[in-house]
Each structure stands twice: as C-alpha cells, then as structure tokens.
Amino acid sequence: MSGMGAQGGVSRCYHSFMDYLKCLDESKGVTTQQKNAECAEWLEDYNECLHHGKAHMRQFLMEREAKRQEQAKAESG
C-alpha cells in the first residue's frame, strides 16, 4: 500500500489505516481473531473513512424526519 492519494499526497484514509495497523502490531492478542477483536474500533473508523456509511445513514434519517415533520405540518393545517 503506497498511501498516495489520487491528487498526490497521502490518501484521505491513510492515517486511519496506519492507526489500525499499529493497533494490530501492538495488540496483545495471540490469534488473528483476538487481534481483530481488540482492534475492531480502529477498523470501524477506517471503514467509515472509506465509505461514510454512518454519515450517509445519519443524513438519510435527518431527511426522512424533515419530510415526516413537513407532512405532519401540512396535515394539521
């Protein structure tokens, strides 16, 4: 992994990935499963950086709630 971004410099998630690798390296776990369990939060942060899943879900929920409130306001008069 080079860590190079599309526009040069480091990629936006490079530091998150390096933090995850550091966690794996410093992990007290003996097996891969133990290390993965110990570093699950770092991996989750890295995946969020890559895919923005939580951010997209939060945006979806906010838009849905806004629509619900608009409909309730329109129905009430």
Secondary structure in CASP SS format (residue, H / E / C, confidence):
PFRMAT SS
TARGET T0000
AUTHOR 0000-0000-0000
METHOD secondary structure of the structure
MODEL  1
M C 1.00
S C 1.00
G C 1.00
M E 1.00
G C 1.00
A C 1.00
Q C 1.00
G C 1.00
G C 1.00
V E 1.00
S C 1.00
R C 1.00
C C 1.00
Y H 1.00
H H 1.00
S H 1.00
F H 1.00
M H 1.00
D H 1.00
Y H 1.00
L H 1.00
K H 1.00
C H 1.00
L H 1.00
D H 1.00
E H 1.00
S C 1.00
K C 1.00
G C 1.00
V C 1.00
T C 1.00
T H 1.00
Q H 1.00
Q H 1.00
K H 1.00
N H 1.00
A H 1.00
E H 1.00
C C 1.00
A H 1.00
E H 1.00
W H 1.00
L H 1.00
E H 1.00
D H 1.00
Y H 1.00
N H 1.00
E H 1.00
C H 1.00
L H 1.00
H H 1.00
H C 1.00
G H 1.00
K H 1.00
A H 1.00
H H 1.00
M H 1.00
R H 1.00
Q H 1.00
F H 1.00
L H 1.00
M H 1.00
E H 1.00
R H 1.00
E H 1.00
A H 1.00
K H 1.00
R H 1.00
Q H 1.00
E H 1.00
Q H 1.00
A H 1.00
K H 1.00
A H 1.00
E H 1.00
S H 1.00
G C 1.00
END
